[in-house]
């Protein structure tokens, strides 16, 4: 396998990472909530996509439309039952409480999923033709997934820039008390932000299961990767998360090929430590 082929594979994987990581970024940056169960939403999205495909056999891109209402409702319940009760405390207390509460939620989701569906399930056997460009083979399904993710990133960008909800989210990020004073409903906007963030992870799960097999216990390791991407790109930065996802995907692909696949999962840990030491604000973040 040539070097360009390895980089291309990492680039396509990084796009899926980036989509889920941005959901974590806005929850962490806007709500000061570190959702350790974020990776579980990707896993559940993948499981739901697998179930829909097994029953109906429809195109994965249409499966996204089918599962969105399900995860909007599930995210609403998760936020109402586990996140909302810890509000009204200091920022430090909210951050610590969110880590503990969502960690418990993640473990619960993992165990229930493993009990009901088993300890692993295969990916969706959906394939398309491959393109060959200059000796590099690019599966068309992976290319379409990356294009879809890039388009969705632009849609979210304009939504956050132009809509009332997006402007309210930015106001809360800059000055929470000031936003409250001018009449922004903090609880409502926080709920919408959390629902958007976790739903993005579920959408990423649909594409992940097209590319790879899944296990109920993979969520926590994915969350660590998303944390690395968020810190790398800069907290709250949409395109920072996209760039960070691509960088991590390419790095994992190169390390996995030249050093060994067993070393690929450790890349995120090393990258996270280096980023915190060298540039804590990330590539696109502000000090």
Secondary structure, 3 states (H helix, E strand, C coil): CCHHHHHHHHHHHHHHHHHHHHHHHHHHHHHCCCCCCHHHHHHHHHHHHHHHHHHHCCCHHHHHHHHHHHHHHHHHHHHHHHHHHHCCCCHHHHHHHHHHHHHHHHHHHHHHHHHHHCCCECCCCCCCCEEEECCEEEEHHHHHHHHHHHHHHHHHHHHHHHCHHHHHHHHHHHCHHHHHHCCCCHHHHHHHHHHHHHHHHHHHHHHHHHHCCECCCCHHHHHHHHHHHHHHHCCCCHHHHHHHHHHHHHHHHHHHHHCCHHHHCCHHHHHHHHHHHHCCCCCCCCC
